Amino acid sequence: MKVNVIFLINLVATWYMVGLIWMVQVVHYKLFDRVGEAEFARYETDHSTLITPIVGLPMLVEIATAGMLLAFVPAGIPRWVLVAAFIAVVAIWLSTALVQVPCHNRLTQNGFTQADYQLLVGSNWIRTILWTARGLLLAYFANKLMA
C-alpha cells in the first residue's frame, strides 16, 4: 500500500471521528439528563451497544494507520507531526479506556447519577479537543501535499 494512501485513510478516519465526537459532545451527551431515571439504565445500555460499531472500526483504522505512518513517513510531512498525531490518538484511547468507558459502565450499572454524568461530559472534552487538533494538523499537511 502506498504511503499517501495510508495517510489518506488516516485523515478520513480522523475526520470521521472529529464529526462524530462533536455530535456526541454537543448533542448526544447533553440529552442524557433528559431521559428519566426509570429508563436511563436501559437507554445507556442501548447507547453503548449501538455506538460501539460506529466508533470501534474507525478508531481501530485510525490508530493502525497512525502507527503505520510512523514507519512510513510521507514525503513532505515532518516526522514530529506524525509522532504528535500518534501521541494524540494514544491519549484518546487512554481517555476512552480509563475515563469514558468506566463512566458509561457506572451509568449502566447504577443508573443516572449527576456525578458520573458530569464526569462523562466534562472529560469527553479531552477527546473532542484531541481529535479536532489531530484533524486540523492532518488537514494542514494534506493541503501541503496537494500543493
Disulfide bonds with the S-S distance in Angstrom:
none
